């Protein structure tokens, strides 16, 4: 794994970066120190006391062939939209869980991803950095190794990874071009283990969502939603609060207005964990959602690609 040192990492020692920035355990650091090519700085073997400068290339030995996974490989609908030695981004269809769980041991994105790499003969560990509900489609970002996983997870916690969702909604309470931010609190509904309650003030976890109305036709709206926090059902609750619940959302809207919840993780902005460069990923819409959008608005507005 090659890491280009950024300005924010200038002056740090190798140890500070790999223990704090990458979150590597002390045991793994000891293993790297023993390897001839475990830690290289600008092509030269160094100790963890070496000081980093902006633009330096730090190389950390991380080999996929030493890793294994307990996920059962199973063929499924799964597209890779971006892949390199650090990240793997998948496009997940609606109706597919992200992770295996009771009742879903072989029909998840993790299983489909494992199948792809098993066919290649490449050992694979599913390290999801972002996750989507079963009935939500779009980008799921994974790390190719545990060092990148630590770096990307830290970026998620710091708000350095920006997510954008397209939501086709019932109702048109706002005109096209309207932008805003919804702040409120999400808590579990007392009578349910699944659904949540949203309120502008009160008890619960703080939820913040930015939104923009891309189009509306008097009865339906197309929203671009960007969650600043990551609460359960946050975007569904936000759309319902704005007066335009997501089409097909059986939790907070009307499940009869679409065949599934019309929410799609369309765009992801991140800093590449190795190069530090700003990276933008796109996941094309699935035909069912694209068809509904075109039926309502003629063509797909391109605001989500800006």
N, C-alpha and C positions, 0 to 999 in steps of 0.2 A: 504494500500500500504506500503510495507516494502522497505526501502532504506538502503543499506549498504554504510556507509560513506567512501569515497575514500581519498587518500592522499591529493589530490587537495582541498578537502573540510575540511581537518583537521584545527581546530582552528576557524572555522566560527560559528556563532550563528545559532540557529534554524531559527530565523527570516530571516537572510541573505540567508539561503538556500532556504526556501520556497517562499520568495518574489522575489529573484533574480534568483536563480538556477532553481526553478520550475515555476516561473512566476505567482504565485497565487495572486489574487487581495486582497486588504485590507479587503474587505467585507468577503471573504471566510476565511481569516486568523482569523477574529473575530469569525466566526462561529466555527472554529476548536478549538479555545481557550475556548469556552463555553462547548464543549462536554467533557464528562468524559474521553473518549478514543480518543479524537481528535488528540492529539499530545503525543506520547509515545516515550521515549528514553530508549532503553534496557529494555523495559517492564514497565517503570515507567513514570507516567504523569509528564510533565515538562512544563515550560513556554517557550516563544519564545526567552528568554535571555540565555537559556542553551547553553553551548559551546560543539561543536561536536569534537570527536576524531576519528581517522582512525579505521575502524572496528566496530564502533558503529552501532546499528540497530535503525533507526528512522522509526516510524510507523505513517502514516498519514491516518486518516479516509476518505475513499472515497467510496461511495456506489453507485453501478450501478442502484440500484432500485430507486434512487432519480432522475435519469436522464430520459430524453425523447427525441425523435427524430421526425422530421417532414418528414423523408424519407419514402416513401411508400414501404412496403415489397413486393417484387415480385420475384418469383422463377427464377433463372438464373444459368448459368454455373459458378461455383465459388467453389474453393477449399481452405480450411484453411490449411496452411503448418506449422503454429506454433501458439500456443495460451497459454497464462497464464494470471495472474491477471494484467499484465502490458502492454503486447503487443499482437497484433493479426496480423499475416501476411497472406495475401491472394495470390493466384495465379490467375491472371486475363488473360482471353483469348483475342486474337486479335478480334477487332470488337466491344468491349464493352467499353463504356466511363467509366471513374472513378467516376465522379460526375454527378448528375442530372443537366440538363440545358434545355433550350427551345428546344423542339423536342425530348428530351431524359429524360422524367420524371420518367420512370419506368424500363428502360432497362440497368441500369448502375450497376457497381460493388457495389455501396452503397446500391442499392435496393436489390441485391442478398444477400448481407451480412445481411441486415436488416431482410430478409426472414428467413435466417438460425437461427438467434437469436429469432425471433418471434415464430418459431416452438418449440424452447426450452422453451419459456415462459420467456425469459430474456430480460429486456429492454436494448436497444443498441443505441449508438451514433457513427456514422461513423466519426472517426477522422484520416483522412489520413495524414501521415507524408511524404510519397513519392507518386508521381503520375505518371501515364503513359498515353501517347496519346492513342486514340481509337484503332488504328491498331497495337499497340505495346503490346506484351504479357509479362507476368512475375510477379515478386514480387511487391506487394503494401503493405507497412508497415503502420499499424494503431496503435494508442495508445488506451489502454483499458479505460483510464480515463483522465481527463483534466490535472492532475498533470504530468502524464507520457508524455502527449502531449507537455506540456511546456518544459520538459527536453529534449525530442527527437528533438523538433523544434530548441532548442538552440544548440544541437549537430550538426544538419544539417547546421546551420549558421556558426559553428566553423569548419566545414569540418571533423567532427569526425565520420560521417557515410559514408562508402565507398560503391559505387555501381559498379557492373560489368555487362556488357551487351554482349551477343553474337550477332554478326551481320554477316549474310551470304551475301556476296557482289558480284556484277558483276565486273569482271576485276581482274587481279593479278599483280599489279605493283611492289609488294615487295615480297621477299622470306620469307618462313616460319621461324619464330623466330625473325623477325625484330620487334624492339620495338622503341617507341618514344613518344614525346609529341607534340601536336599541340596547338599553341596559336594563337588566332586571335580575330576578333571582329564581333559580330552578330548585324545586324540591320534589321528592317522591310523593305521588298521590297516596294517601293513607289506605285506600281500598285496593290498591294495585301494586304489584311488584315490577311492572313494566312502565306504565305511563307516569308522566311528570306534570307538575303544575308550575306555571310561570306567572310571576307578578312583578310589577315595576318596583315595588319595595316589599320588604317582609323577610321571612326566613328562607334559607336555602343558600346555594352556591351562586356567586356572581356570574352572570352570563352576559357577554358583550358580543354583538353582531353588527357588522356594517352591511348596508344594503343599497342597491340601486335598482330602480325600475327600468328595465331595458325596453319593454314594450307592454302595451295594454290595448284591449279592444272593446272595453265596456263591460265585459263579463269575465275575462281572464287576464292574468298578468304574467309576465316573464320577469323573474327577479334574479339578480346576481347577489348572492349572499356570501359574506366572508366572516367566518367565526374568529373572534379574537381569543375567546376561551373555548374550552372543549367539554361542554356538558352534555349529558345524555339527552337526545332529542332536541338539542338547542335550536337547530334551524327550523324544524317542524313547528316548535313552539313560537318562534319568532314570527314566522309567516302567519300563523293563526292569530297572533297578537296584533299584527298589522292589518288584519281584516281580510286576508287572502290566503287561507290554508292551502297547502300543497295538494294538487290533484291526486286522487287515489290514496291519500293518507288516511288509513283507517283508524289511526289513533286520535288525531286532532282535526280531521276534516271529513270528507265524504269519500269512502273507498269506491263508490260506484261511478265516480267521474273519470276514472282512468283504470287501466288494468293493473297498475302498480303505482307505488309512490314515485311521482315524477320529479325526483331529486337526483342530480348528477354532479359528482366531483369532477369539474371540468379542467381546472388549472391549478398548478402548484408551483410556487416560487420558493426556491431554497438556495442556500450557499453550498456548493458541492463540497462534500466532506474531505476530499483530497486536495483539490485545487483552490478551494475557497471562492471560486468564481460564481457569480449569480447565474442560476440555472432555472429555466422555465420549462415545465412539462405540461402537455395538453393531452386530454383523453377525449377522442371524438365521441359524440352522442351515439347511443344505440338507436336503431331504426324506429322503434316504437315511440320514443320521446321526440325524435327529430320530426317524425310524421305529424304528431300532434301540434308541435310548435308551428310547423309550416301551414297546417290547416287553420290555425288561429291568427297567424301574423304574416303569412305569405312566404317569408324567408327567415332564416335564422339570423337574428341580430348578432353582429360581431363584437359587441361591447365586452364580452367576457374574455376576448383575446387581447385586451389592451391593458 
